[in-house]
Structure formats: structure tokens, C-alpha cells
């Protein structure tokens, strides 16, 4: 454990940031799971709304620096592709 005053503060700050990042990432994963479940159950009326929500949350997660830019883009691309295939079928 840190003993310097500044190191103790940094540790405290890192725990706070970790909790916030975890909450944002969890929210993103929940949105993605919700979309994938709608695709799997062939709920064509709900897919566009859930896709829009999931892409928005992924973009916000990326803008906060929790996901890298390319990772967020890749996730959005793959989800969009799956949603479009499900909508056509």
C-alpha cells in the first residue's frame, strides 16, 4: 500500500475512476446484449431502436476513453451488420 500522501490520493482517485469506468462499460454491454437478444428472437420491430441505442452508448463509451476508437467502430460495424441481416430475413 502507498505511504506518501500523493500516492494515497492517486490510489483513491484510481478507485473512483475504476468504478465509473466499470459502470459505463456495464451499461454498454447491457445495451449490446439487449440488441443481440432482439436479433436472436427475431423482434424486427425493436431492432432499429435497440441498434440506435447501442451504437449511441458505444460511441459515448469511446468518447470517454474507455474503449479505443477502432474497437468502438468495429463493435458498431458488426452490430449494424447483424441487425441489417436480421431485418432482411
N, C-alpha and C positions, 0 to 999 in steps of 0.2 A: 504494500500500500504506500501511496505517496506521503511524504512527510513535509515537503515545502508547501507554504501557503498557496503559491500559484499553481502547483501541481494538484493540490486538493481541489482548487476551484476548477481546473481544467477537467478533472475527473467528474466532478459534479455536473459540469456543462455537457460532457460527453454522454452521461447517462440520460439527461434531459433530451438531447438530440436523438439519441438511440430510440427512446420511447416514441418521439414524434415521427421519426422515420418509419418505425415499425407500424404505427397506426396508419400512415399514408399507404404503405406497401400492402397492408392487410386489406384496406379499402379497395385498392386496385385489384387484388387477387379475387376479392368477393365479386366485383363487377364482371371480371373475366369469366369466373365460374358461372355466374348467372347467365351470361350470354351463351356460353358453351352448352349449358343445360337447356336453354331455349332452342338452340340449334339441334341438339340431340332429340328433344321431344317434338321437333318439327312445329313449333309455335310460330308460324310465319308472320302473324300479326305483331308479335312482340319483338322480333329480331331487329328491325331497324332502330327502334327506340333504345334497346339494350346495347346495340352496337355503338350508337352515338354516345351513350353514357359511358361505355367502357373506353372508347377512344379518347373522350374528354378527360377522364380520370387518368389514363396512361400519360397523356400529354402534360397534365398538371404534375404528375409524379416526376416526369422527366424535367420539367421546368424548375422543380425544387432541388434537382441534383441527386435524386435518389436512384434514378435509372440513367444510364448513359443514353445519349441521343440515338445512336444506331439500334440499341436494344429496344427502345420505345418504338421506333419506326418499324422495326422487324415485327414486334408484337402486334402493332396496329395493322400492318400489312397482312399478316397471317390470319388475324381475326376477320378482317374485311373479306378476305378470300373465302374463308369458311362460310361466312354469312351470305355472301353472294351465291355460292354453290347451293346452300340450303334454300335460299329464296327462289332459285330457278327450279328446284326439284318439286 
